């Protein structure tokens, strides 16, 4: 309860500090065979605008797709239309999950896979801040090469056999560890691949990953771990698995692309994911967001 109250207060203060994003110029959208896709809620609107504007500023082209989690207000949708050049906004309930779970961000992953049939797609979480030019991201898009954000312990693609072995001795019941233990049971454990990445920032090459592959993974995972195979957290494991098995997939070099932990040097990072656990610690997230807002306001070119 106290943790929830603290989070609400931190969010409110962060939004007050960063509401200047609402006064920045709208993005100049340049059509390209690239889509940015995000699952967006009303409470994350300020954060999301910073995220997508900071990323788009560095890449410079593509269309924007928003999955409305059901909470966006009329004013929120109007703000998105104004700032993002009338993005494609899709109600989450309209996404057909087929044989895959509903909820837990599976709608986002499946919609991305639908989009990626004929274009490159970059998934952007609302708590991302792109600080400067992201050469590996742009190069991956141009080369139609999938990528994912690495983590402290997930900086290379390995076999599912190795991934399962890495967590075999763990006694935690966290869903990610539980799912990773089960990876070897999906078959072809020595040839299928996995990376302990982060689904918060990921690139899906056009034509590289199918809905059928996602459904096969989901059904296999549910056969291994039962009903928990459809719970929150399994979508991230699926994203890690699907990207790792895409041709020539890249793990973005950590810590230049990093989820924020106290030991991460923000000045050395090109992109930072301010994930829940440490999001508001030390005021770093607000400072980095305000730096983006200042650059957008002044119309300064991307670094």
C-alpha positions as CSV (number, residue, x, y, z in Angstrom):
1,X,0.0,0.0,0.0
2,X,2.7,2.4,1.0
3,X,4.7,1.5,-2.1
4,X,1.7,2.2,-4.3
5,X,1.2,5.6,-2.7
6,X,4.9,6.4,-3.2
7,X,4.7,5.5,-6.9
8,X,1.6,7.7,-7.4
9,X,3.4,10.6,-5.7
10,X,6.6,10.1,-7.7
11,X,4.6,9.9,-10.9
12,X,2.7,13.1,-10.2
13,X,5.9,15.0,-9.4
14,X,7.6,13.6,-12.5
15,X,4.7,14.7,-14.7
16,X,4.8,18.2,-13.2
17,X,8.5,18.4,-13.9
18,X,8.1,17.1,-17.4
19,X,4.8,18.6,-18.6
20,X,6.9,21.0,-20.8
21,X,6.7,18.2,-23.4
22,X,3.2,19.3,-24.1
23,X,4.6,22.7,-25.3
24,X,7.2,21.2,-27.7
25,X,6.6,21.3,-31.5
26,X,4.8,18.4,-33.1
27,X,6.9,15.8,-34.8
28,X,7.4,16.1,-38.5
29,X,6.4,12.6,-39.6
30,X,8.4,11.2,-42.6
31,X,6.7,8.0,-44.0
32,X,9.1,5.1,-44.3
33,X,8.9,1.2,-44.1
34,X,9.3,1.6,-40.4
35,X,6.7,1.7,-37.6
36,X,7.1,2.6,-33.9
37,X,4.6,0.7,-31.7
38,X,3.7,1.3,-28.0
39,X,1.1,0.2,-25.6
40,X,0.0,3.5,-24.0
41,X,-2.1,4.4,-20.9
42,X,-3.4,7.8,-19.8
43,X,-1.3,7.8,-16.7
44,X,1.9,7.4,-18.8
45,X,1.0,10.1,-21.4
46,X,3.7,12.6,-20.4
47,X,6.3,9.8,-20.2
48,X,5.3,8.3,-23.5
49,X,5.5,11.6,-25.4
50,X,9.1,12.1,-24.1
51,X,9.9,8.5,-25.1
52,X,8.6,8.6,-28.6
53,X,9.7,12.1,-29.4
54,X,13.2,11.3,-28.1
55,X,13.5,8.1,-30.2
56,X,11.9,9.6,-33.3
57,X,14.2,12.6,-33.1
58,X,17.2,10.2,-33.4
59,X,15.8,7.9,-36.2
60,X,14.0,10.6,-38.1
61,X,11.4,8.7,-40.1
62,X,8.6,6.1,-39.8
63,X,4.9,6.0,-38.8
64,X,3.7,5.8,-35.2
65,X,1.2,3.2,-33.9
66,X,-0.4,3.4,-30.4
67,X,-2.3,0.6,-28.7
68,X,-4.8,2.2,-26.4
69,X,-4.9,0.2,-23.2
70,X,-8.5,1.4,-22.7
71,X,-7.6,4.3,-20.4
72,X,-6.8,7.1,-22.9
73,X,-9.2,10.0,-22.5
74,X,-10.4,12.2,-25.3
75,X,-7.9,14.9,-24.3
76,X,-5.1,12.2,-24.2
77,X,-6.0,11.1,-27.7
78,X,-6.1,14.7,-28.9
79,X,-2.6,15.3,-27.5
80,X,-1.3,12.2,-29.3
81,X,-2.8,13.3,-32.6
82,X,-1.4,16.8,-32.2
83,X,2.1,15.8,-31.2
84,X,2.6,12.7,-33.3
85,X,0.9,13.6,-36.6
86,X,-2.3,11.6,-36.2
87,X,-0.8,8.3,-35.3
88,X,-2.6,5.0,-35.8
89,X,-4.5,4.4,-32.5
90,X,-5.8,0.9,-32.0
91,X,-8.0,-0.2,-29.1
92,X,-6.4,-3.1,-27.2
93,X,-9.7,-5.0,-27.3
94,X,-9.5,-5.1,-31.1
95,X,-6.3,-7.0,-31.2
96,X,-7.0,-10.7,-31.9
97,X,-4.7,-12.8,-29.7
98,X,-5.8,-16.1,-31.3
99,X,-4.2,-19.0,-29.4
100,X,-2.0,-16.7,-27.3
101,X,-3.0,-15.2,-24.0
102,X,-5.0,-12.0,-23.6
103,X,-3.4,-9.4,-21.3
104,X,0.1,-9.2,-20.0
105,X,1.2,-7.2,-23.1
106,X,0.6,-10.1,-25.5
107,X,-1.7,-7.8,-27.5
108,X,1.3,-5.5,-28.1
109,X,3.6,-8.3,-29.2
110,X,1.0,-9.8,-31.6
111,X,0.1,-6.4,-33.1
112,X,3.8,-5.8,-33.7
113,X,4.1,-9.1,-35.4
114,X,1.2,-8.2,-37.6
115,X,2.8,-4.9,-38.5
116,X,6.2,-6.5,-39.1
117,X,4.9,-8.7,-42.0
118,X,5.7,-5.8,-44.4
119,X,7.8,-3.3,-42.4
120,X,10.4,-2.9,-39.7
121,X,8.9,-2.3,-36.3
122,X,10.4,-0.8,-33.1
123,X,8.7,-1.4,-29.8
124,X,9.1,1.6,-27.5
125,X,8.1,1.5,-23.9
126,X,6.8,4.7,-22.3
127,X,9.7,4.9,-19.9
128,X,12.5,5.1,-22.6
129,X,14.7,8.1,-23.1
130,X,16.9,8.3,-26.2
131,X,19.8,10.6,-25.3
132,X,21.7,10.8,-28.5
133,X,22.2,9.1,-31.9
134,X,21.7,5.3,-31.8
135,X,23.9,4.0,-34.6
136,X,23.2,0.3,-33.9
137,X,19.4,0.9,-34.0
138,X,19.4,2.8,-37.3
139,X,21.9,0.3,-38.8
140,X,19.6,-2.6,-37.8
141,X,16.6,-0.9,-39.3
142,X,18.4,-0.2,-42.6
143,X,19.7,-3.8,-42.7
144,X,16.4,-5.3,-41.6
145,X,18.1,-6.9,-38.6
146,X,16.1,-7.6,-35.4
147,X,17.5,-6.3,-32.1
148,X,16.7,-6.3,-28.4
149,X,17.8,-4.3,-25.4
150,X,20.3,-6.3,-23.4
151,X,20.4,-6.6,-19.6
152,X,23.2,-6.9,-17.1
153,X,23.1,-10.7,-17.3
154,X,21.8,-11.0,-20.9
155,X,24.3,-9.6,-23.3
156,X,24.6,-12.4,-25.8
157,X,22.3,-14.9,-27.6
158,X,22.6,-18.4,-26.3
159,X,21.0,-21.8,-26.8
160,X,17.7,-22.5,-24.9
161,X,19.6,-25.4,-23.3
162,X,22.1,-23.0,-21.8
163,X,19.4,-20.5,-20.8
164,X,17.6,-23.3,-18.9
165,X,20.8,-24.5,-17.3
166,X,21.6,-21.0,-16.1
167,X,18.5,-20.9,-13.9
168,X,18.2,-24.6,-13.1
169,X,19.5,-24.1,-9.5
170,X,17.3,-21.1,-8.8
171,X,14.5,-21.6,-6.2
172,X,12.6,-18.5,-7.1
173,X,9.1,-18.8,-8.6
174,X,9.3,-15.5,-10.5
175,X,7.6,-16.1,-13.8
176,X,10.6,-15.2,-15.9
177,X,12.8,-17.7,-14.2
178,X,10.1,-20.3,-14.2
179,X,9.6,-19.8,-18.0
180,X,13.3,-19.9,-18.6
181,X,13.7,-23.2,-16.7
182,X,11.1,-24.6,-19.1
183,X,12.8,-23.4,-22.3
184,X,14.8,-26.6,-22.8
185,X,11.5,-28.5,-22.8
186,X,10.3,-26.8,-25.9
187,X,12.4,-29.0,-28.1
188,X,15.6,-28.5,-30.2
189,X,17.3,-27.1,-27.1
190,X,20.8,-27.1,-28.6
191,X,19.8,-25.2,-31.7
192,X,17.0,-22.9,-30.6
193,X,18.1,-19.6,-29.1
194,X,17.3,-17.2,-26.3
195,X,18.6,-14.0,-24.8
196,X,17.7,-12.5,-21.3
197,X,16.8,-9.2,-23.0
198,X,14.2,-6.6,-22.3
199,X,11.1,-6.2,-24.4
200,X,10.9,-2.5,-23.5
201,X,13.0,-1.6,-26.6
202,X,13.2,-4.1,-29.4
203,X,13.3,-4.1,-33.2
204,X,11.5,-6.7,-35.3
205,X,12.8,-7.1,-38.8
206,X,10.2,-7.2,-41.6
207,X,9.1,-10.8,-42.2
208,X,11.4,-12.3,-39.6
209,X,8.9,-13.4,-36.9
210,X,5.4,-14.8,-37.4
211,X,2.3,-15.0,-35.3
212,X,2.5,-18.8,-35.8
213,X,5.9,-18.8,-34.1
214,X,4.5,-16.8,-31.2
215,X,1.5,-19.1,-30.8
216,X,3.8,-22.2,-30.9
217,X,5.9,-20.7,-28.2
218,X,2.9,-19.8,-26.0
219,X,1.3,-23.2,-26.4
220,X,4.6,-25.0,-25.7
221,X,5.2,-22.8,-22.6
222,X,1.7,-23.5,-21.3
223,X,2.2,-27.2,-21.8
224,X,5.4,-26.9,-19.7
225,X,4.3,-24.8,-16.8
226,X,0.5,-24.9,-16.9
227,X,-1.7,-21.9,-16.4
228,X,1.3,-19.7,-15.4
229,X,2.3,-19.9,-19.1
230,X,-0.3,-17.2,-19.8
231,X,0.5,-14.8,-17.0
232,X,2.2,-11.4,-16.9
233,X,5.9,-11.7,-17.8
234,X,5.5,-14.5,-20.4
235,X,5.3,-11.9,-23.2
236,X,8.8,-10.7,-22.4
237,X,10.2,-14.2,-22.4
238,X,8.4,-14.8,-25.8
239,X,9.8,-11.5,-27.2
240,X,13.3,-12.5,-26.1
241,X,12.9,-16.0,-27.6
242,X,11.4,-14.8,-30.9
243,X,14.0,-12.1,-31.5
244,X,16.9,-14.5,-30.5
245,X,15.7,-16.9,-33.2
246,X,15.4,-14.3,-35.9
247,X,18.1,-14.2,-38.5
248,X,21.3,-12.4,-37.4
249,X,19.6,-10.8,-34.4
250,X,21.6,-8.2,-32.4
251,X,21.7,-7.6,-28.6
252,X,22.3,-3.8,-28.3
253,X,25.6,-3.1,-26.6
254,X,25.2,-2.7,-22.8
255,X,25.5,-0.3,-21.1
256,X,25.3,2.2,-23.9
257,X,21.7,0.8,-24.2
258,X,20.6,0.0,-20.7
259,X,17.8,-0.3,-18.2
260,X,18.6,2.0,-15.4
261,X,20.3,0.6,-12.3
262,X,22.4,2.7,-9.9
263,X,25.7,1.4,-11.4
264,X,24.7,2.5,-14.9
265,X,26.6,5.6,-16.1
266,X,23.8,7.7,-17.7
267,X,26.2,10.2,-19.4
268,X,27.8,7.2,-21.3
269,X,24.4,5.9,-22.5
270,X,22.7,6.4,-25.9
271,X,19.4,5.2,-24.6
272,X,18.1,4.5,-21.0
273,X,15.1,2.5,-20.0
274,X,13.9,3.8,-16.7
275,X,12.2,0.6,-15.6
276,X,9.9,0.4,-12.6
277,X,12.3,-0.8,-9.9
278,X,14.6,2.2,-10.1
279,X,12.6,4.6,-12.2
280,X,12.4,7.7,-10.0
281,X,15.5,7.2,-7.9
282,X,17.8,10.2,-7.7
283,X,15.7,12.3,-10.1
284,X,17.7,11.0,-13.1
285,X,14.6,10.2,-15.2
286,X,13.2,13.7,-14.8
287,X,16.6,15.3,-15.6
288,X,17.0,13.3,-18.8
289,X,13.5,13.9,-19.8
290,X,13.9,17.7,-19.3
291,X,17.0,17.6,-21.4
292,X,15.0,16.1,-24.2
293,X,12.3,18.7,-23.7
294,X,14.8,21.5,-23.8
295,X,16.3,20.2,-27.1
296,X,12.9,19.8,-28.7
297,X,11.8,23.2,-27.6
298,X,14.9,24.9,-29.1
299,X,14.6,22.8,-32.2
300,X,18.2,21.6,-31.7
301,X,19.3,18.9,-34.2
302,X,19.7,15.4,-32.9
303,X,23.1,14.6,-31.4
